[in-house]
Amino acid sequence: MDLEEQRRAVETSFLSNLHPDDAPRHPLYAALCDLAGQTPQVIDMMLEVEPTQRRAVLFLAVLHDMALREPAGPVGGHYPTAIFLAGLESGMDVDTARDTAAKVEVGHSDAQAILQFALDHDDELIDAMRVRRTQTNEVGRSGLLMLGLQVIGRGEPTALIDLGCSAGLNLVAPSYRHVRTDGVELGEPTSKVVVPVDVRHGRGPTAPVDLVWAGGIDLDPVDPADQEAARWLLACQWPDDLDRFERTRQAIAQWSSMDSRPEVKSGDLVEELPRLVDAAPSDARLVIHHSWVVSYLTVDQQVALRSTINDLRRDRPIDWLYLEHPSGVPGLQPPRSIGDRRRGSSLFVLDRDDRGPVVLGQAHPHGTWIALDGDWR
């Protein structure tokens, strides 16, 4: 790829970062991506890092982290999330701080100020992009995970392995309060972590979830008890969505307060998977899960993962549950949905050990809604 092609690839990374349906709900990032993709100096900065690091989401997360590090600082006032944290630091209660931040309108002028800040701090930003990885740990996806565990376990003891689990926040999904629009509520009703899921089509299961064991694998696990690491998890959130930001903040606090937590192993998810499968209790139904992780692997790595899971199935039954965009995981050979493809959706797939893969439904990448393919009660 010549230099001009590299520049176009970076530009495309910014200009295609937000789905058109999401842009109105994220005015700051919509304006930032639009401006950054048309600013030659920003493109030059991106070309200073390895091709695998030239991701718009990483650039945005590093800038967001710089704002959250000093909420009342020069760039913090352009981010609703930093305004929210500054309010908490000033003594406001959570609701007041959130309402104050939500009233602040952000857009083009804020994006211009943020980009100028990026250009003024280019060395720091480039150094961070060289070593950082996006670690979203989207707690909102745990609502879909719980739904999938309902379909699989039907109330029976279940063990979970989460691939690319980041800090492991979704390994304790049953400790959150899950509220679906089909009338089903799961988890801990008193939890401050509330995960809503809009069921737009089909019928969801009603069975309880009995998760008796959980473990995760991540190439670079995040320790939520570490203040800087926890801030990076929050920086990977989008600053226009205060509810999502606060949910992650509360999940980090809940994880940090737990006396006993699931183990998160560091390493390559394909290489470490057999060892974690051996550690899972043999008397529980085993589920391997991942969401928006495998699309970051090469096609060869995806094929290796599929092969590894099928090999492991020779020794014990394993159900495989994942939320990925089909175009990003050709090596998994995902099945087709029975319905028309919904704009901006990912496929929520269940590959049963004894029945093969089926699409449970099409869902928003962050788990905010799902259109089920049929009746899964």
C-alpha positions in Angstrom: 0.0 0.0 0.0 1.6 3.3 -1.1 1.5 6.5 1.0 -1.6 7.9 -0.7 -3.5 4.7 -0.1 -2.5 4.7 3.5 -3.8 8.3 3.9 -7.1 7.3 2.3 -7.4 4.3 4.6 -6.9 6.5 7.7 -9.4 9.1 6.3 -12.0 6.3 5.8 -11.4 5.0 9.3 -12.7 8.4 10.6 -15.4 9.1 8.1 -17.0 5.6 8.5 -16.5 5.3 12.2 -20.1 6.2 13.1 -23.1 4.5 11.5 -25.5 7.1 10.1 -28.2 6.0 12.6 -25.8 6.6 15.5 -24.4 10.0 14.5 -27.4 12.1 15.7 -27.0 10.5 19.2 -23.2 11.2 19.3 -22.8 14.8 18.0 -19.3 15.3 19.5 -17.8 12.1 18.0 -19.7 12.7 14.7 -18.1 16.2 14.4 -14.7 15.0 15.6 -14.6 12.2 13.0 -15.8 14.4 10.2 -13.1 17.1 11.0 -10.3 14.6 11.8 -10.9 12.8 8.5 -10.4 16.0 6.6 -7.5 17.4 8.6 -4.1 16.5 6.9 -2.2 17.1 10.2 -4.3 14.4 11.9 -3.7 12.0 9.1 0.0 12.6 9.4 -0.2 11.8 13.1 -2.0 8.6 12.5 0.7 7.5 10.0 3.3 7.8 12.7 2.0 4.6 14.4 1.8 1.0 13.1 -0.9 0.2 10.6 -2.7 -2.0 13.2 -2.9 1.0 15.5 -4.4 3.4 13.0 -7.9 3.1 14.3 -10.2 6.1 14.7 -11.6 4.6 17.9 -8.1 4.4 19.4 -7.4 8.1 18.5 -10.7 9.1 20.0 -10.1 7.1 23.2 -6.6 8.5 23.8 -8.0 12.0 23.6 -10.9 11.1 25.8 -8.5 9.7 28.4 -6.5 12.9 28.4 -9.8 14.8 29.1 -10.8 12.4 31.9 -7.4 12.6 33.5 -8.0 16.3 34.2 -11.8 16.8 34.0 -11.6 20.5 34.9 -8.6 21.0 32.6 -8.4 22.8 29.2 -10.0 20.1 27.1 -12.3 18.5 29.7 -15.0 21.2 29.3 -15.7 19.9 25.7 -16.6 16.4 26.9 -19.9 15.7 28.6 -18.3 12.8 30.5 -15.5 15.0 31.8 -18.1 17.7 32.8 -19.9 14.9 34.7 -16.8 13.8 36.6 -15.9 17.4 37.3 -19.3 17.8 38.9 -18.8 14.8 41.1 -15.4 16.2 42.1 -17.0 19.5 43.1 -19.4 17.7 45.4 -22.5 17.2 43.3 -24.5 14.0 43.7 -24.6 11.6 40.7 -28.0 12.7 39.4 -27.2 16.4 39.6 -23.8 15.9 38.0 -25.2 13.8 35.2 -28.1 16.2 34.5 -25.7 19.2 34.5 -23.5 17.4 31.9 -26.5 16.3 29.8 -27.6 19.9 29.4 -24.3 21.0 27.8 -24.6 21.0 24.0 -21.5 19.9 22.2 -20.7 19.9 18.5 -18.5 21.4 15.8 -16.8 24.1 17.9 -16.0 21.6 20.6 -14.5 19.2 18.0 -12.4 22.0 16.6 -11.0 22.8 20.1 -10.3 19.1 20.8 -8.5 18.7 17.5 -6.4 21.7 18.2 -5.5 20.2 21.6 -4.5 17.0 19.8 -2.2 18.9 17.4 -0.7 20.8 20.4 0.0 17.5 22.2 0.8 15.3 19.2 3.9 13.7 20.7 2.0 12.5 23.8 -0.9 11.3 21.7 1.3 9.4 19.3 3.2 7.7 22.1 -0.1 6.6 23.7 -1.5 5.3 20.4 1.6 3.2 19.9 1.0 1.1 23.0 -2.7 1.4 23.8 -5.4 -1.0 22.8 -9.1 -0.2 22.8 -10.6 -2.0 25.8 -14.3 -1.2 25.7 -15.6 -3.9 28.0 -19.2 -3.0 27.0 -21.4 -3.9 30.0 -24.4 -3.4 27.8 -23.7 -6.5 25.9 -24.1 -8.5 29.1 -27.8 -8.3 28.6 -27.5 -10.3 25.4 -25.1 -12.7 27.1 -27.7 -13.4 29.8 -30.3 -14.0 27.1 -28.0 -16.4 25.4 -27.3 -18.2 28.6 -31.0 -18.6 29.2 -31.5 -20.3 25.8 -28.5 -22.6 26.5 -28.8 -23.5 30.1 -32.6 -23.4 30.7 -31.9 -22.9 34.4 -29.2 -25.7 34.6 -25.7 -25.0 36.1 -23.6 -23.3 33.4 -19.9 -22.4 33.1 -18.7 -19.4 31.0 -15.5 -18.6 29.2 -15.4 -15.1 27.8 -12.8 -14.4 25.1 -11.3 -11.0 24.9 -12.9 -10.2 28.2 -10.9 -7.0 28.9 -11.4 -6.3 32.7 -13.8 -9.2 33.0 -16.8 -7.1 33.9 -19.2 -9.3 31.9 -18.0 -12.4 33.7 -20.2 -11.3 36.6 -23.3 -10.5 34.5 -25.7 -12.2 36.9 -24.7 -9.7 39.6 -26.2 -6.8 37.5 -29.9 -6.0 37.1 -31.1 -6.8 33.5 -34.3 -5.3 32.3 -35.8 -6.4 28.9 -38.7 -4.8 27.2 -40.4 -8.2 26.8 -41.1 -8.1 30.5 -38.2 -10.3 31.7 -35.9 -9.2 34.5 -32.8 -11.1 35.5 -29.9 -10.8 37.9 -29.6 -8.8 41.1 -32.6 -6.4 41.5 -30.7 -4.1 43.9 -27.6 -3.6 41.7 -26.7 -0.1 40.7 -25.7 -1.5 37.3 -28.9 -1.6 35.3 -28.6 -3.1 31.8 -31.7 -2.5 29.6 -32.3 -4.5 26.4 -35.0 -3.5 23.9 -36.4 -6.7 22.4 -37.8 -5.4 19.1 -39.0 -8.7 17.5 -39.6 -12.2 18.6 -39.9 -13.7 22.1 -37.1 -14.1 24.6 -36.6 -16.9 27.1 -37.9 -16.7 30.6 -35.7 -19.3 32.3 -33.3 -18.3 35.1 -29.5 -18.2 34.7 -27.4 -20.4 37.0 -23.8 -19.4 36.3 -21.7 -21.5 38.7 -18.2 -20.7 37.2 -16.7 -18.1 34.9 -13.3 -17.3 33.5 -11.8 -15.1 30.8 -8.9 -14.5 28.5 -7.5 -11.3 27.2 -4.3 -10.3 25.5 -3.9 -7.4 27.8 -6.3 -7.6 30.7 -7.3 -4.4 32.5 -7.3 -4.3 36.3 -10.3 -2.1 37.3 -8.8 -1.6 40.8 -6.0 0.4 39.1 -7.1 4.0 38.8 -5.4 4.7 35.5 -6.6 1.4 34.0 -10.1 2.0 35.1 -10.0 5.5 33.6 -8.9 3.9 30.3 -11.9 1.7 30.3 -14.1 4.8 30.7 -12.1 6.6 28.0 -13.0 3.9 25.5 -16.7 4.8 26.0 -18.3 7.4 23.9 -18.6 10.8 25.7 -22.1 11.6 24.4 -23.7 8.6 26.2 -23.7 9.5 29.9 -25.9 6.5 30.8 -23.5 4.1 29.2 -20.6 5.9 30.9 -22.1 5.8 34.3 -23.1 2.1 33.9 -19.5 1.2 33.2 -18.3 3.3 36.1 -20.7 1.5 38.5 -19.7 -1.9 37.1 -16.0 -1.0 37.8 -17.0 0.0 41.3 -19.0 -3.2 41.9 -16.2 -5.4 40.5 -13.6 -3.7 42.7 -15.8 -4.2 45.8 -16.2 -8.0 45.3 -14.5 -10.4 47.7 -14.2 -13.1 45.1 -13.8 -12.5 41.3 -13.6 -14.8 38.3 -10.0 -15.4 37.0 -8.9 -13.5 33.9 -5.9 -15.1 32.1 -3.5 -13.0 30.1 -2.5 -14.4 26.7 -3.6 -15.3 23.2 -7.2 -16.4 23.3 -6.6 -19.4 20.9 -3.6 -20.6 22.8 -5.0 -20.2 26.3 -8.5 -21.6 25.5 -7.7 -25.3 26.1 -6.2 -24.6 29.5 -9.3 -22.6 30.6 -11.6 -25.3 29.3 -9.7 -27.8 31.4 -10.3 -25.6 34.5 -14.0 -25.3 33.9 -16.2 -27.7 36.1 -17.0 -30.8 34.2 -20.5 -31.1 35.7 -21.7 -27.8 34.3 -22.8 -26.9 30.7 -19.8 -25.0 29.2 -20.3 -21.9 27.1 -17.6 -20.1 25.1 -18.6 -16.5 24.5 -17.1 -13.4 22.7 -18.5 -10.1 21.5 -16.8 -7.8 19.0 -13.5 -9.4 19.6 -12.8 -11.9 16.9 -13.2 -9.3 14.2 -9.9 -7.9 15.4 -8.2 -11.2 14.5 -6.9 -12.2 11.1 -8.9 -14.7 9.0 -6.3 -17.3 9.7 -6.6 -16.7 13.5 -10.4 -16.9 13.2 -10.1 -20.2 11.4 -7.8 -21.4 14.1 -10.3 -20.5 16.8 -13.1 -22.3 15.1 -10.8 -25.4 14.7 -9.7 -25.2 18.3 -13.3 -25.1 19.6 -14.3 -28.0 17.4 -11.3 -30.0 18.7 -12.2 -29.3 22.3 -15.7 -30.5 21.7 -14.3 -34.1 21.2 -13.8 -34.2 25.0 -16.9 -32.4 26.3 -20.0 -30.6 25.1 -19.4 -26.9 24.4 -21.8 -24.3 23.2 -20.4 -21.3 21.4 -22.1 -17.9 21.7 -21.0 -14.8 19.9 -22.0 -11.3 18.9 -20.0 -10.2 15.8 -20.6 -8.4 12.5 -20.6 -11.1 9.8 -18.4 -9.2 7.4 -15.7 -9.1 10.1 -15.5 -12.8 10.9 -15.4 -14.8 7.7 -13.2 -17.4 9.3 -16.0 -18.3 11.6 -18.4 -19.0 8.7 -21.4 -17.4 10.5 -24.9 -18.5 9.5 -27.4 -16.3 7.8 -30.3 -14.7 9.7 -33.7 -15.8 8.6 -34.9 -12.2 8.4 -33.7 -9.3 6.3 -30.4 -7.7 7.5 -31.1 -4.8 9.8 -29.1 -1.7 9.2 -26.1 -1.4 11.5 -26.8 -4.7 13.3 -24.4 -7.5 14.4 -25.4 -11.2 14.4 -26.0 -12.9 17.8 -25.1 -16.5 17.0 -25.4 -19.7 19.0 -23.4 -22.7 17.7 -24.8 -25.6 19.7 -22.5 -28.6 20.2 -25.1 -31.0 19.0 -27.2 -28.9 16.6 -24.9 -26.5 14.7 -25.0 -22.7 14.4 -28.2 -20.7 14.3 -28.8 -16.9 14.5 -30.6 -16.0 17.7 -31.2 -12.5 16.4 -29.7 -9.3 15.0 -28.6 -6.8 17.6 -27.0 -3.4 18.1 -23.2 -3.8 18.6 -23.5 -2.4 22.1 -26.4 -4.7 23.0 -29.0 -1.9 23.4 -31.5 -3.8 21.3 -32.1 -7.2 19.7 -34.5 -8.4 17.0 -34.9 -12.1 17.7 -35.2 -14.7 14.9 -38.4 -16.3 16.3 -39.6 -17.5 19.6 -36.8 -18.6 22.1 -39.0 -19.2 25.2 
